[in-house]
Amino acid sequence: VTGLGGGDCGYHFKDGQCYLVYAFRDKKDATKWHTSICTRTRPLSEAEEDLAYFSAMPKEGSGGTIRGRVLRRSTPLDDDSRETVTPLQEIEITIEGEGRLLQTKSDGDGRYQVPGLLPGSYKVRASVPENVSPYTHLEIKVADRGCAVADFYALVDGQITGKVLDSEGNPVPLIRVDVVAVKDGRQAAPRGRWSYTDPYGGYTLNSLPPGNYYLGVNLTGALCPYPRVYYPDSAGTSLAEPITLGEGQKLDKRDITVPFVRADLEAEVEVRWPDGSPADTVAMVLHSQGPSFHITTNRSSMMRPGVYRIKGFKGCSSWLEVFTYGHPGEPGGGTQWHDEVLIDESVDLSKPIRLVLSKPGLHCQHRKQ
């Protein structure tokens, strides 16, 4: 018995193919067995390792085996979608249980194996430093002639946290903080890792590999109206303070100071549905044409329904987006709708900017380009 595949985790069998099936007996009906994509069920052509294990299975009463690998997982600074996995050798493994204490080490491929264990429960520990691994010990059960797997991962998770403040000591929310390698710091637009500050100006940069870094705002691209600023408050790499981050190290209170910038652009925005009725519940974002810098919008209680007030910066060409998440009871039902407009020097801000929620979806066209 298995599901249809996809969301129900069913294994997708194909007619005419041979499979090695791992299954669980149904607790209520002993004639039924259940399998899924979470088991080792696989085409027979991909089951060489399993078949080799079965053919070499020892006789009853010979005990079970604990085996596994010790691996190092790291994410490159300039590509957080790609993970690097490498084996760790000479890592001491301790296995304790059923009155025995055994030790071994991982080989050149990061593998280890301990056979001949009595059935029962065991604690398996790896000498991976705790600062790079949340799991340095596991508890597993061993069955006679069975093979239990205990893998360990050294997660390279360096971290830098702090706040972004302006020169008057005010927190700067929703601004992007960048970290780049020192060797790339003098490039016009170096690649690196980034994170937005929270409403209180705080930021966290996670999964950083060890290295020497520059930290700051606008290091990987222009972000109007702020200039490029390096940690702690320098304007150029010659005065910037490099940060050395060790493997799995956590650095906090790395605060960055940027110039005080006052929002000098203010405008009213009128949002309507296609039938002309006011849109009372919308989300609104104003950001520069470059990397997004979100500006919180202020809605005045003295204004009429569907009319909002926004603040921004003169001299920064900005996109204004309004969208809904499909609120029930409003025109359009549960579908998302949006509209967008580019605000530059040609826009007349003496009268309300009018937007109509008539475009399907949440993503504006300029975001897709």
N, C-alpha and C positions, 0 to 999 in steps of 0.2 A: 504494500500500500504506500503510495506517495502522492504528493499534491500535483498541481498542474504546472508548477514552476513559477518563478517570479517572486511576488510578495509572500506567497505561502511556503516558500523554501522547498517546494517539491523538486525531486530530481527528474530531469527531462530525459527519459529513456527514448531511444530511437529504434524502430523496428529493424530487425536484421543484424543488430550489433550484439556482441557478447560483453557481459559486465561481471565485475567482481562486486558483490553487494554486501554491505554491512547494514544490519537491520536490528531493530528492537522488537521483541515479542510483545504483542498487545496484551495488556493486563486483564482485559475482560474476555478476549477471544483468542485462545492460544493458537488458532489456525491462521492468524494474521500476523504479519511482520511489517514494521514501518521503517522507511528510510527517507533521507532528505539530503540536501546539498551540504548539510553540516556534518555528514559522516564522511568516511573515506571511500564511499561508493564511487566507482569510476570505470571507464571502459577497460576491458581486459588488456588492451594494447598499452595502457598506461599504468599497469599494476605490477611491473616487474619487481619492485622492491617488496610489495606485499607477498607475491608468490614465492619469492626467494625466502622470505621469513617463514611462510607455511611449510615449504619443503624442508627447511632446516629446523623445524619446531622440535624441541627435545621431548623426551618421554615424560609421562606424567610423574609429578613429584620432583622434578628437577629445578623448580623455582622459576621466578620471573626475572625480568630485566627492566632497569631504569636507564634510559638514554636520552640524549638531547643535544642542544647546541648553545653556545654562548656567542652572541652577536652584538655588534656595535651598530646602532642606527643613528644616522646624522642627516640633517637637511642642509644643503648648500645655502649660503647667505643670499645669493642672487636668484634662487629658484626654489621657493618653499613648496612647490608641487612635486619635486623630485627628491626621493629619499635614497641615501647610500647605505647599504648594509655590508659590513665586513666582519669576518670571523675574529674572535679573540682567543688566542692560544695561551697555554700555561696558566689558565684560570683554575684555581683550586675548587673542587667540588666535594662537599661533605654530605654523606647520606647516613641518616640515623633512624633506626626503628627496629622493632622486633628483637631487641637485645643486642644489636650490632651497630658499630660505628665504622663506616668505610670512607676512604678518601681516594680521589683520583684527580686528574687534570685534563683539561680540554686539549685536543691535539691541534695540529696546524690548520685544520679546517674548522676549528671551534667545536668539534664533536667530542662527546664522552659517552661511555657505556659501562654499566656495572651489571653483570649477569648473576644468576644463582641466588636470588633473594627469596626468602620465605614469603608466602602470601601475607599481606597485612598493610599497615599504614606506615609511611616513611616521610621524614622531613628532609628536603633536599635544599642545600645552601650553596650559593656561589659567591666567590670572593670579589664580586664586582663592587666597586665603591658605591656606597648608598647615594652619594650626591649625583650620580648619573643613572641610577636605576631605582624605580619605586618598588621593585620586587626582587629582593636578594634571597628569599627563601620561599619554597612552595611545599605544600603538603599533598601527597598523592597516595593512591592505593595501588598495590601490586597484586596480580592474580597469578596463580601457578601457570607456567608456560605463557604468561601474558607479557606484554611490552608496554610499559608506561613511559610517557614522554614528558620531560620537564625542560623547557627551553628558557633561557635567560637573555634579556636584552639590556644593553647599556644604552640608555637614551641620552643623547647629547642635547641637553636642554638648558643651555645658558640663558640667562635672563637679565634684562636691564629695565628698571622701573624708575619713575620720577614724575616731575610735574613740569608743565610749560607755563611760565608766568610772564606778564608784560613788565616793562620797566617801572611801573607803578605798583607792582606786587599783586596784580589781579590775575586769577587763573584764566588761561585761554582755552576754551573748550573746542572740541571738534577740529583741531588742527593736526596735520600729519607730522609725525616724528619719524625721521629716517636714521638708519645706521648703515654705514658703508665701510668697506675695508680701507685702511690707511693707504695702501698701495694704489687705490683708485680714487683717492680723495680729491686730486687736482683735475679730474676729468669734468667736463661741462655737465654731464648728466650720468653719474655713475650708478650702477645697479646695486641694490641692497635690500634690506628688510625695512618695513614701515608699519606704523600703527597709529590710529587716531586717538587723540586725548578724549577723556570722558567729560561729562558736564562740569567737573571740578578741576579740569586741567591735568588730570593724572593719565599716565600712559604705561603700557607694559609691552616689551618686545620679548617674545618667547622663541624657543627652539634655536638659539644662536650657537653656532659652532665656536670653538676657541679661536682667538685671533686678536689682532690689533685693529681698532675701529675708531672712526669719527662718528660722533652723534650730533644730531641737530635737526633743524627745520629747513626745508627747501634744498636739501642736499641732492635729491634725485630729480628735481624739476622745479620750475617756477610755480609759485603759489601766491598769486596776488591777494592782498597787498603787502605781504611780508617779504623781506629780503632773505637771502641765504644766511643762516645763523648757525654757528657751531657751538657745541657744548664747551664751556658753560655759557659764554656770551660773546664769543669772538666772531668777527666778520670774515675771516679768511683762514685758510689752512695753516699759514705760517704762525698764527697765534692760537690755533685750536689746540685743545688738550686731548691727545689720544687716550683711548680707553683700552686696557689690556684685559681680556676676558679669558679665564681658564676654563677647562672642560667642566661643564655643569655648574659653573659659578653663578651666583646670584648677586647682582649689584643693584643697590637701591639708592634713593635720594640723589639721582643724577638729574638735577633740575636745570632747565634751559630758560634763559631770559631772552625775550624778543622785544623789539621796540613797541611802545604803546601806540596803538592805532585806533582812532575813534571812527565809528561808522558815520560817514558824512553823506550817505545817500539814503533818502527815505521816500517811500512811495506807497500808494494805496493800490491794492489788487482786488479786482472784482471777479469772483468765480461764479459761473452760471452753468446749469445743465442745458442741453440743447433746446428744451422747451422754454427757457428763459427764467426758470425758477432758481433762487439762490442756492448755492452749495454750501451748507452750513458746516459740514464735517469733511475736511480735506487735510492732506499732508502737503507741506510746501517746503521746497528746498531751493536755495539760491547759491550757486557755486560758480567759480571762475571757469573760463573756457579750458584751462589746463586741468591739472589734478584737482579733484573736488575739494573745496573748502566750504563746508556747510555753515549756513548762517541761520541762527534761530530766529523764527518769525514771531512778531508780537501782534496779538489780536486785541484790539481795543474794544472794551465793552460799550463805548459810546458810539460805535459805528453800526451801520445797518447790517442785516443778515447777508452773508455771502461776501462781505467786504473785509479785507485784511490789510494790515500794515506791515511792511517789511523794511529792514534796514540793511544797507550794504556799503560798498565803497566806490566812490567816483574814481574813474581812471581804470577800473577793472571791468572789462567786458564779461558779463555774467549770464548764465542761463538760469531762468526761473522756471521751475517745474511745479505743477500741482497735480495731485493724484488722489484716488480713493482706493480703499481696499474692498469696495463692494458692500456698502452698508445696506441692510435690508430696509425696505420701505421707500427707498429713494429711486428716482428714475434710473433705469438700467439694471435694477435688481441686484444680484450678487456679483456682477461682473466688475472688474477693475477698469477705470477710465482715467485718462490724463490729458493734459495739454502743456505746451511749453512755449517760451518766447525768449529771444536773445535780447538782453538789456545792454545797450551801448549808448554812445553819444547821440544817436539819431532818435532815441525814444523820448517822447514828450512826457515828463514825469509830473507835469502840472495837473494832469487828469488821471483818473484811475486806469491801471492796466487791466484790460478785459481778457479773461481766459474762459474757454468753454470746454467742459469735460465731455469731449466727443470722440477721443481717440482711444481705442481699446488697449488694455494692458497698463502696466506700471512703468515700463521702460520707454523713455523718450528716444526719438530717432537719433539725436546727436550722441547719445550714449552708446548706440549700436555701431557707430562709424569708427 
